[in-house]
Amino acid sequence: MDYVKYISSAKWRRSEARLGELQSAGFRCRTCNALAGPDPLEVHHRTYERLGRELVGDLTALCRKCHVGVTDILRGRRYALLPPMTADIVTMRPAVLFDNSRAGDRS
């Protein structure tokens, strides 16, 4: 399933699980307790196992700021588990900035 297309769809906006999580959270951010205001609450997927057929427990209501923070933390944890990438190292001679062979030639 195309995640971006799904999140932009009416099916997602009308999702019983999404609306159930917002109601269960009291229309407040689960992290900082901010009340939904001019910026609507966002609903974070805790799992993508049932994307398109989510359960209320698969989702968490968050304000935009907390959603960005939670996503950053989770991405950091995921990337920390990856083995480090290695690079081929090529040893080079230091670059010569001046041509000393013509030091006496000022023409």
Beta strands, then each sheet from edge to edge (+ up, - down):
strand 1: 42-45
strand 2: 59-62
sheet 1: 1+ 2-
end
